[in-house]
Amino acid sequence: MKNHFHNENEHTPQANNDGIDRRGFLECMAWAGTGVLWMMSGGILKSYGMSQMIDKTTGTLQKGLAMPKSDFSFVQISDSHIGFTKPANTDVVGTLNAAISKINTMPVTPSFVLHTGDLTHLAQADEFDTLEQSLKSVKTEKVFYVPGEHDVTDNGKLYLERYGKGTLGDGWYSFDSHGVHFIGLNNVTNHVDGGLGYIGAAQLKWLEADLKPLSNSTPIVVFAHIPLWAIYPQWGWGTDDSGQALTLLKRFGSVSVLNGHIHQTIQKVEGNITFHTANSTAFPQPAPGAAPSPGPMKVPADKLRSFLGLTSVNYVEHNHTLAITDTPLILAESMIEQK
């Protein structure tokens, strides 16, 4: 079994890249996109990079920009890796707090936040404590979690004690919000050879029963740590038995799958299912196959905002299918013209 969290290699995209100091990093991250705002608007699930929304000088929403109206929105953050101290980012708490600051300055208060795993780096109690302390300041009603492989180095004991209340098995669950059915899956507890994620028979049986009473027109959002599609199996960037889960989802007209793990944004549309991976709030990783192995990647300070991110979603009641698109936040006049 190959566990990704044992890989501490750091990859550098440029030969002269010596890393950056803490001040330079945080000055950049003060306005960099450190999460993704998801908005469901007019039947379209759109993602907005926070670096496009925030003025780098003032730290506030850029003048002349407007968000489309929606019934509700939520934010996805991922891969905080609290406890990581390597030069790729020696202050992951600082960058997580930068992400939280961006969430709190958004023009739309999100209904909730989804954290798609690797909350911590080594599943230590003090790392979970630090994460909780930071997330207390998020202006939202609730934070939902799924574990990453770094959160279950103790077989998930601490994670389940803190975030497993009301969940089943190793921490899977579902909930409904504004007509959308959300499903949180755990695909990190039982890695298979090569580090691929694994859902398992018990969780798949529960998923089938959970979906059974829903009508085909119910919008579905699935969130899990490791991608549910084969991005780069050689690095464990995929889930071994995801095909069985996706088969259960095929009857629904609108399915969105949100993942983390690979620390970069990649999207794919396959039939009625749209896949989206989120950036990390901690450090980037190389593009699939661009390095000998996955792991923390050092980048120049002025490049960080293109690698770290958060995702945000808005929803409007509609009778159409959803689609995820990465759309820059633009002038209100242009937004109207596009509609």
C-alpha positions in Angstrom: 0.0 0.0 0.0 1.3 3.4 -1.0 0.1 6.3 1.2 0.4 9.7 -0.4 0.9 11.4 3.0 4.4 9.8 3.4 5.6 11.7 0.3 7.3 14.9 1.4 9.1 15.7 -1.8 9.1 19.3 -2.9 9.0 20.2 -6.6 10.3 23.5 -7.9 9.1 24.7 -11.3 12.2 26.9 -11.9 15.8 26.1 -11.2 16.4 29.5 -9.5 13.4 29.2 -7.2 14.6 29.3 -3.6 11.2 29.7 -2.0 10.0 32.8 -0.3 10.0 34.3 3.1 7.0 34.3 5.4 6.3 38.1 5.0 6.4 37.9 1.2 4.2 34.8 1.2 1.5 36.4 3.3 1.7 39.7 1.5 0.8 37.8 -1.6 -1.8 35.6 0.1 -3.5 38.7 1.6 -5.2 39.1 -1.7 -4.6 35.8 -3.5 -7.5 33.5 -4.2 -7.6 30.9 -1.4 -10.8 29.2 -2.1 -13.7 28.9 -4.5 -17.1 30.5 -4.3 -19.8 28.3 -5.9 -23.0 30.0 -7.1 -26.0 28.3 -8.6 -27.6 31.0 -10.8 -30.0 30.6 -13.7 -29.5 26.9 -13.7 -25.7 27.2 -14.0 -23.3 26.2 -11.2 -20.4 28.7 -11.5 -17.1 29.0 -9.7 -15.4 32.3 -9.0 -11.8 32.6 -8.1 -11.4 34.8 -5.1 -8.3 36.6 -6.6 -10.7 37.8 -9.3 -13.0 39.3 -6.7 -10.7 41.0 -4.3 -8.7 44.1 -4.9 -5.0 43.3 -4.1 -4.4 46.8 -2.7 -7.4 47.3 -0.5 -8.4 43.7 0.2 -12.0 44.5 -0.5 -14.4 43.6 -3.4 -13.2 45.2 -6.6 -15.2 48.2 -7.6 -17.6 47.8 -10.5 -18.0 44.1 -9.9 -21.3 42.4 -9.2 -22.4 38.9 -8.3 -25.5 37.3 -9.9 -28.5 36.9 -7.7 -29.0 33.4 -6.3 -31.1 31.5 -3.8 -28.1 30.3 -1.8 -24.3 29.9 -2.1 -21.7 27.9 -0.4 -17.9 27.8 -0.3 -15.5 24.9 -0.8 -12.1 24.9 0.8 -9.7 22.0 0.7 -6.3 20.7 1.8 -5.4 23.1 4.6 -2.7 20.7 5.8 -2.5 22.3 9.3 0.9 21.2 10.7 2.8 21.3 7.4 6.0 23.4 7.8 8.0 22.8 4.7 9.4 25.7 2.6 6.6 25.3 0.1 4.5 27.1 2.8 5.9 27.6 6.3 2.7 29.3 7.5 -0.3 27.2 6.4 -2.4 28.7 9.2 -1.7 32.2 7.7 -2.9 31.1 4.3 -6.0 29.4 5.7 -6.8 32.6 7.6 -6.3 34.5 4.3 -8.9 32.2 2.7 -11.3 32.8 5.6 -10.8 36.5 5.3 -11.8 36.4 1.7 -14.9 34.4 2.6 -15.9 37.0 5.2 -15.5 39.9 2.7 -17.6 38.3 -0.1 -20.7 40.2 -1.1 -22.8 37.1 -0.5 -22.7 35.3 2.8 -22.4 31.6 2.1 -25.0 29.3 3.6 -22.2 26.9 4.6 -18.7 25.8 3.9 -17.5 22.4 2.6 -14.0 21.3 3.5 -13.0 18.5 1.2 -10.3 16.9 3.3 -6.7 17.0 4.5 -7.7 19.4 7.3 -4.5 18.5 9.0 -1.1 17.1 7.9 -0.7 14.3 10.5 -4.0 14.0 12.3 -2.6 15.4 15.5 -4.9 16.8 18.2 -3.2 20.2 18.2 -3.5 20.4 14.4 -7.3 19.8 14.7 -7.4 22.4 17.5 -5.7 25.0 15.3 -8.0 24.3 12.4 -11.1 24.6 14.6 -9.9 27.9 16.1 -9.4 29.4 12.6 -12.7 28.2 11.3 -14.6 29.7 14.2 -14.2 33.1 12.5 -15.9 32.0 9.2 -19.1 34.0 8.6 -21.4 31.1 7.7 -24.0 28.9 9.5 -22.1 25.6 9.3 -19.0 23.8 8.1 -19.3 20.3 6.6 -16.3 18.0 6.4 -15.0 14.9 4.7 -11.6 13.4 5.6 -8.4 13.4 3.6 -5.8 10.7 3.8 -3.7 12.9 6.1 -6.6 13.1 8.6 -6.8 9.3 9.1 -3.2 8.4 10.0 -4.6 7.1 13.3 -7.3 5.2 11.4 -9.6 8.2 11.6 -10.1 8.1 15.4 -9.6 11.8 16.1 -11.4 12.9 13.0 -14.5 10.8 13.8 -14.5 12.0 17.4 -14.6 15.6 16.2 -16.5 15.5 13.0 -18.2 12.1 12.9 -21.3 12.9 15.0 -24.4 12.0 13.0 -22.4 10.3 10.3 -22.3 6.6 9.3 -19.5 4.1 9.0 -16.1 5.9 8.6 -17.8 9.3 8.2 -20.2 9.4 5.3 -23.5 11.2 5.3 -26.0 13.3 3.3 -28.1 16.4 3.8 -30.5 18.6 1.8 -30.3 22.3 1.3 -32.6 24.5 -0.9 -33.7 21.6 -3.0 -30.2 20.2 -3.6 -29.1 16.8 -2.2 -25.5 16.8 -0.8 -23.6 13.6 -0.3 -20.3 13.5 1.7 -18.2 10.4 1.0 -15.1 9.0 2.6 -12.8 7.5 0.0 -9.5 7.7 2.0 -9.8 5.1 4.8 -9.0 2.1 2.7 -6.4 3.0 0.0 -5.7 0.4 -2.6 -2.4 -0.3 -4.3 -0.9 2.8 -5.9 -2.7 5.1 -3.4 -6.0 5.2 -5.2 -9.1 6.1 -3.2 -11.6 3.4 -2.3 -15.3 3.8 -1.4 -16.0 0.2 -0.3 -19.1 -2.1 -0.5 -20.7 -0.8 2.7 -20.6 2.8 1.7 -21.8 2.0 -1.8 -24.8 0.1 -0.4 -25.6 3.1 1.8 -25.3 5.4 -1.3 -27.7 3.3 -3.3 -30.3 3.4 -0.5 -29.7 7.1 0.1 -30.4 7.9 -3.6 -33.4 5.6 -4.1 -36.2 7.9 -2.9 -35.0 10.9 -4.8 -36.6 11.9 -8.1 -34.4 12.1 -11.2 -34.7 15.9 -11.3 -33.1 16.3 -7.9 -29.8 18.2 -8.2 -27.0 16.2 -6.6 -23.7 17.5 -5.2 -21.2 14.8 -4.2 -18.1 15.8 -2.2 -15.1 13.6 -1.3 -11.4 14.1 -0.9 -9.8 12.0 -3.7 -11.2 12.6 -7.2 -13.9 10.3 -8.3 -12.5 10.2 -11.8 -9.2 8.9 -13.1 -7.1 12.1 -13.3 -3.7 10.4 -13.0 -3.9 6.9 -11.5 -0.1 6.5 -11.5 -0.1 9.0 -8.6 -3.1 7.7 -6.9 -5.2 10.5 -8.3 -8.5 8.6 -8.8 -10.8 6.3 -6.9 -10.7 2.5 -7.6 -14.4 1.8 -7.3 -15.8 5.2 -8.3 -17.4 3.7 -11.4 -20.0 1.9 -9.2 -20.9 5.2 -7.4 -21.1 7.1 -10.7 -23.4 4.4 -12.2 -25.9 5.0 -9.3 -25.8 8.7 -10.2 -26.4 8.4 -13.9 -30.2 8.6 -13.7 -30.1 12.2 -12.2 -30.2 15.1 -14.6 -27.7 17.2 -12.7 -24.8 15.9 -10.7 -21.8 17.9 -9.5 -18.8 16.2 -7.9 -16.4 18.3 -5.8 -13.0 16.9 -4.8 -9.6 18.1 -3.4 -6.4 16.1 -2.9 -4.5 17.2 -6.1 -4.2 20.8 -5.0 -5.2 22.2 -8.4 -8.3 23.0 -10.4 -9.2 20.5 -13.1 -12.7 20.1 -14.6 -14.4 17.4 -16.6 -17.9 16.9 -17.9 -19.1 13.3 -18.6 -22.7 13.1 -19.6 -24.8 14.6 -16.8 -21.9 14.6 -14.3 -19.6 17.5 -13.9 -16.3 17.0 -11.9 -14.3 19.7 -10.3 -11.2 19.6 -8.1 -10.3 22.5 -5.9 -7.0 24.2 -5.2 -5.4 23.9 -1.8 -5.2 26.7 0.8 -1.7 25.4 1.8 0.5 24.6 -1.2 0.3 23.6 -4.9 1.3 20.3 -6.4 2.7 19.7 -9.9 0.4 19.0 -12.9 -0.3 15.4 -13.5 2.9 13.7 -14.7 4.9 17.0 -14.7 7.3 15.7 -11.9 8.7 12.3 -10.8 6.0 12.2 -8.0 3.3 14.3 -6.4 4.1 16.5 -3.4 4.5 20.1 -2.2 5.7 22.4 -5.0 7.5 25.7 -4.3 6.5 28.6 -6.5 7.5 32.3 -6.5 5.5 34.7 -4.4 4.0 36.5 -7.3 2.7 33.2 -8.7 1.0 31.9 -5.6 -2.4 33.4 -6.3 -2.7 31.3 -9.5 -2.1 28.1 -7.5 -4.0 28.5 -4.2 -7.7 28.9 -4.1 -11.2 28.5 -2.7 -14.4 27.7 -4.5 -17.8 29.3 -4.1 -21.3 28.2 -5.3 -24.7 30.0 -5.8 -28.0 28.3 -6.5 -31.2 29.6 -8.1 -34.3 27.4 -8.3 -34.7 26.2 -11.9 -35.9 23.4 -14.0 -32.7 22.9 -15.9 -29.5 20.9 -15.5 -26.5 22.3 -13.7 -23.1 22.8 -15.1 -19.9 23.9 -13.5 -18.0 26.7 -15.2 -15.0 28.8 -14.2 -16.1 32.3 -15.0 -14.1 35.4 -14.1 -16.1 37.9 -12.0 -16.7 40.7 -14.5 -18.2 44.1 -14.7 -21.9 44.2 -13.9 -22.7 45.5 -17.4 -20.9 42.6 -19.0 -22.6 40.1 -16.7 -26.0 41.5 -17.9 -24.9 41.3 -21.5 -24.0 37.6 -21.1 -27.4 36.8 -19.7 
